[in-house]
Amino acid sequence: MTGEQNYDKHPTYGQPGPGAGQTGIRPMIRTAGILAIALALGGCATSTPGGTGVSGFAGQVPRPSTPPAGQAIIKAMAGGLIGGNVGAGLSSSEKMQAIEAEYRALEYSPVGQSVTWGDRAAGRHGAVSAAQPYRVGSQDCRQYTHSVTLGGAESVARGTACRNADGSWTPLT
């Protein structure tokens, strides 16, 4: 082997070098596939302005870095849907559970997933589900439905709320 260069061996150590025996189209296809997967996965998350965290796929409502305290949530929601006729027969603790369920549905719940509250065995319970978020000006808004069951009779209320910069939600009237 005089005058010939063996590219499968490291020039100094005589050991197989990087990529030894891997010539042709297969290594290029594998590298291109890995690169395509990395680029596709990198496009699934984006940073939100103002440092509020990472939001996932389009339409997901960004979450605040620290959720507001319970009383602040209730105050900002001004009674929510439960403050109307649908919540007329609820105790103050049941109203608290219901308004917290409204907040959790608006802030965290995926479309079509209900947030429940109350005591099903006692026949005093409810469920809140929020629709796809949408943007109005600089605010994220969601339509939502709150169903309340008291003694076997169900009442349903529908409304819309928009998210404030502090992470609280304000129902639209």
Secondary structure, 3 states (H helix, E strand, C coil): CCCCCCCCECCCCCCECCCCCCCCHHHHHHHHHHHHHHHHHHCCCEECHHHCCEECCCCCCCCCCCCCCHHHHHHHHCCCHHHCHHHCCCCHHHHHHHHHHHHHHHHHCCCCCCEEEEECCCCEEEEEEECCCEEECCEEEEEEEEEEEECCEEEEEEEEEEECCCCCEEECC
